[in-house]
């Protein structure tokens, strides 16, 4: 049961790692209108936050997968489990902060970027799981040699 909770906690973190940048991309015009910043400033800030979340989240989830989950094949379920949590977070945000002003609607290209990100994200998760499991195997081999 403990492993199941850890697996879901890691999946929730994967979902948050995808949902936060997505919501920032979808709400560029709203952030611009509410803060008074220029759209270029908001786009740069969004890109910086996106890359910071990507780097910090990758390092955090690599360590959590390596230390919490260990070398188990069910770790690969995180590539599927993140999606329901992602839908939950996005739905909760859109219900809590609906678009009430037509000028805040995102442009159509954002939808294409979102589709590309959602389709490619499970492959990123699988790759990260493989790296963590290979690092854990190498770590155990070094311990066994001593």
C-alpha positions in Angstrom: 0.0 0.0 0.0 2.9 2.3 0.8 4.4 1.8 -2.7 1.0 2.6 -4.2 0.8 5.9 -2.4 4.3 6.8 -3.4 3.5 5.9 -7.0 0.5 8.2 -6.9 2.5 11.0 -5.3 5.1 10.9 -8.0 2.3 10.9 -10.6 0.7 14.0 -9.0 4.1 15.7 -9.2 4.4 14.8 -12.9 0.9 16.2 -13.5 1.7 19.5 -11.7 4.9 19.7 -13.6 2.8 19.7 -16.8 -0.2 21.7 -15.6 1.6 24.8 -14.2 3.4 25.8 -17.4 0.3 24.9 -19.5 -1.9 27.2 -17.5 0.7 29.9 -17.7 0.8 29.6 -21.5 -3.0 29.6 -21.7 -3.3 32.7 -19.5 -0.7 35.0 -21.1 -3.2 37.6 -22.1 -4.9 37.5 -18.7 -1.6 37.9 -16.9 -0.8 40.8 -19.2 -4.1 42.5 -18.5 -4.0 42.0 -14.7 -0.4 43.0 -14.1 0.0 45.7 -16.7 3.2 44.1 -18.1 3.9 44.0 -21.8 3.1 40.7 -23.5 6.8 40.2 -24.3 7.7 40.4 -20.7 5.0 37.9 -19.8 6.2 35.5 -22.5 9.8 35.7 -21.3 8.7 35.2 -17.7 6.6 32.2 -18.8 9.5 30.7 -20.7 11.8 31.1 -17.7 9.3 29.5 -15.3 8.7 26.7 -17.8 12.4 25.8 -18.0 12.9 26.2 -14.3 10.1 23.8 -13.6 11.4 21.4 -16.2 14.9 21.4 -14.7 14.0 21.4 -11.1 11.1 18.9 -11.6 13.3 16.6 -13.6 16.0 16.5 -10.8 13.3 16.1 -8.1 11.4 13.4 -9.9 14.6 11.6 -10.8 15.6 11.4 -7.1 12.1 10.5 -6.0 11.9 7.7 -8.5 15.3 6.4 -7.6 14.9 6.6 -3.9 11.1 6.0 -3.3 10.1 3.7 -6.1 13.4 1.7 -6.6 13.7 -0.8 -9.4 10.2 -2.0 -10.2 8.3 -2.4 -13.4 5.2 -0.8 -12.0 7.1 2.5 -12.0 6.2 2.8 -15.7 2.5 3.2 -14.7 3.4 6.8 -13.9 3.4 7.4 -17.6 -0.4 6.7 -17.5 -1.3 7.8 -13.9 -0.2 11.4 -14.4 -3.0 12.1 -17.0 -6.0 11.8 -14.6 -4.3 14.1 -12.1 -3.4 16.5 -15.0 -7.1 16.6 -16.1 -8.2 17.2 -12.5 -5.7 20.1 -12.0 -6.6 21.8 -15.3 -10.4 21.3 -14.7 -10.1 22.7 -11.2 -8.2 25.8 -12.5 -10.6 26.5 -15.3 -13.6 26.2 -12.9 -12.0 28.4 -10.3 -10.8 31.0 -12.9 -13.1 31.0 -15.9 -12.5 33.1 -19.0 -14.9 36.0 -18.5 -13.3 38.5 -20.8 -13.0 37.6 -24.5 -9.7 39.2 -24.9 -8.1 36.7 -22.6 -8.8 33.7 -24.9 -5.5 32.0 -25.9 -4.4 32.0 -29.5 -4.9 28.8 -31.6 -1.2 28.0 -31.8 -1.2 27.5 -28.0 -3.6 24.6 -28.5 -1.2 23.0 -31.0 1.7 23.3 -28.5 -0.5 21.9 -25.8 -1.4 18.8 -27.9 2.2 18.3 -28.8 3.2 18.5 -25.1 0.5 16.2 -23.9 1.4 13.6 -26.6 5.1 13.7 -26.0 5.0 14.0 -22.1 4.5 10.2 -21.4 7.7 9.5 -23.4 9.6 12.0 -21.2 8.2 10.2 -18.1 9.3 6.8 -19.5 12.7 8.1 -20.3 13.1 9.6 -16.8 12.0 6.3 -15.2 14.5 4.4 -17.3 17.3 6.7 -16.3 16.4 6.5 -12.6 16.2 2.7 -12.7 19.5 2.4 -14.5 21.1 4.7 -12.0 19.7 2.6 -9.2 21.0 -0.6 -10.8 24.5 0.9 -11.2 24.4 2.1 -7.6 23.5 -1.4 -6.4 26.3 -2.9 -8.5 28.8 -0.5 -6.9 27.6 -1.4 -3.4 27.8 -5.2 -4.2 31.4 -4.8 -5.4 32.5 -3.4 -2.0 
